[in-house]
Amino acid sequence: MGRQLKKKPKQLKLSPNWVQLQQKLKNSGSMPLKPSNKSKSENPESILGKRKVWPNEESNDSQINPLTPIKEYLSLTDAVAMDCEMVGVSHGNKSALGRVTLVNRWGNVIYDEFVRPVERVVDFRTKISGIRPRDLRKGHALHNDLKALLLSHPKKDLRDTSEYQPFLKESSRRSLKHLAAEFLGVEIQNGEHCPIEDARAAMLLYQRSKKEWEKSVKDQFRLKQKQKKRKHRKKRKEEVALNVNG
């Protein structure tokens, strides 16, 4: 019997903007920073890297936050976490993207930009989003790279913490705030949301469940393939029966 040649999977055509963003991230992260000796001695190894300490942040050596990166690797990794903050447009009941943040698998920021919506913003939702009018004056227009990113990224490569079965409660979605408290033991989103912190929490949730999560994705894919084949065989049988009766 001759060998069957496997068909090559169909390649999804990416938007030029998404390709451009990928190249930008690769170029900016091509030279990862080396972790300092000081960070190694102060903090144990974890799956995330070291977070930069800003002037207004106070260090707390007595309690290590699992969201705090301990390595300064700024390169683009095979998995990134994204968090978005929204603002209100139209009559305030319609949401539009106001800020988007990407962190790599170490939890270090590789992209963090404000986005200027086309429609007039009527509610900045500052108490939650942390976005203020001055932020969007320097923000990118809505037709920038990130709109293409959200529209063109293959669904099969998305891992949504609000949809992962073990994170659900009685088949209902749970907020990132509750997931971080239960599975990571950290409090986030107390007051204004920090998209960097939220993205780090999402990445850590994924990393800690990666093995089981990826297995479930593969199992679901196999199940869908079996269902598709079963449906195809059933359709062929029905066509054969019609031809015989006809």
Summary of the structure (lengths in Angstrom):
residues: 246
radius of gyration: 22.6
end to end distance: 34.0
largest distance: 81.8
contacts: 638
relative contact order: 0.13
helix: 41%
strand: 14%
